[in-house]
Amino acid sequence: MEAQSSRKVRESPSDPEFGPWLAQASILVVDDEPGMRNFLMRTLGPRCKLIEEAADTEEASRKLDQQHFDVVILDNIMPGKTGVEWLAEQRAIGFFADAILMTAYADLDTAIQALRAGAVDFVLKPFRSNQLLNAVARCLDRMRLRRENYVLRYELKSTSDHVLLRDRLIGASTAIRDVRDTIARVAPLPTSVLLTGQSGTGKEVAARLLHSLSDRAQKPFVPVNCAAIPPEMIESELFGHLKGAFTGAEAGREGLFMYAQGGTLFLDEIGELPPAVQSKLLRVLEDRRVRPVGSEREIPVDLRFIFATNADLEQDVEQGRFRRDLFYRLNVVRIHLPPLKDRDDDVQELADQFMHKLSLQLGMPPVPIDDSLRTAFSRYDWPGNVRELRNLIERALILGKFSHDFGDGPRAEEGSATDSLADIERRHILGALKEAGGDKELAARRLGISRKTIDRKLAAWNG
């Protein structure tokens, strides 16, 4: 019986009158009157991706356990339990759809109860199809804006490398060509991918390329730096929470798993996840269902997972810092991003790209990169990889010249063409420290490397 009560439209055309999001929406209709359900199915079915119907609240609850819906259209007066009562119960155990209440009685008490229960819109019976479609379109627009604003916070916290190299892995070296070839083979598959490599090698750029080449390219790409979220907040940020689930949870909220619904979730620095969250993530990967904090209901999710780390996860597993079973679940397809020093002459092409795009972005004239500077680029070890090169170019544009460590000045007193890579690296780091007034944190940010790297280098040089 239930198999006949749903209709899926896989390729619904975008409706210009009611916005592009209706064609991607999943909708549940709950009404005890067959005639009204039939009208709603005929009105919405050709326009949305998925529509299902339920004749009562018990059937509606079962369907919510099986499938995530963007919008629930709910009649208020039904046998046994009103729509408002059922909605309030569902909010208490985990209900993350937008609800539209259909009612023939527009009294103030009903309106107040519905708002308290979490309904976001009303349609008064009798209504025309356009009134209902406009209400659904408003819900989807609000949902899209809410999710985009939330995800934008993580975009802004993310590294800026992808802004200049979005969906691209530049270079003609064999190492980077192999990476591009592997990404092209893996991208169309639903398989999770683990990206490894040093900090600054372009793991987020690779993740965006995987997303853009997949069949989810038109859906959300949600990047999350696990190391940037406090451990006590990360479960709520990822999984969402109900109102009152913990101190300060004044309203329920979907997590990043839900905001990436249908698209790609990119979890960077995956090795920084706390053990308790590692356990919950393993269950999500196995069951494709998430349980928000404080919720009794697990919500189905449709996601592509991409993970990244600059740590040695095998070593973390051996030392008990990372779950062994989770590591095996992540490590299905691994793509290693090579360090810049192992990419032949890619540094020259990257430098030209950064110089061109950053000069336009900053509104400053390009700084010439002469032959001596290019030679220094080729000889330098680039401990901060592509990010360090980008920061170097940006700093040169702001100052109007490159620092003497990279050839713009009296090189005779700084070193000769026979200097080793270690000598060039030492001068560059010490020069950055000098420019930063000895502030190691500032120098590390400018170089695109970690504070620990500077401490380790200084200890070695002073040893």
Buried (B, 14 or more C-beta within 10 A) or exposed (E): EEEEBBBEBEEBEEBEEBBEBBBBBBBBBBBBEEEBBEBBBEBBBBBBBBBBBBBBBEBBBEBBEEBBBBBBBBBBBBEEEBBBBBBBBBBBEBBBBBBBBBBEEEEEEBBEBBEEBBBBBBBEEEBEEEEBBBBBBBBBBEBBEBBEEBBEEBEEEBBBBBEBBEBBBBBEBEBBEEBBEBBEEBBEBEEBBBBBBBBBBBBBBBBBBBBBBBEBBEBBBBBBBBBEBEBEEBBBBBBBBBEEBEEEBEEBBBBBBBBBBBBBBBBBBBBBBBEEBBEBBBBBBEEBBBBBBBBEBBBBBBBBBBBBBBBEBEEBBEEEBBBEEBBEBBBBBEBBBBBBBBBBEBBBBBBBBBBEBBBEEEEBEBBEBEEEBBEBBEBBBBBBBBBBBBBBBBBBBEEEBBBBBBBBEEBEEBBEEEBEEEBBBBBBBBBBBEBBEEEBEBBBBBBBBBEEBBEEBBEEEEE
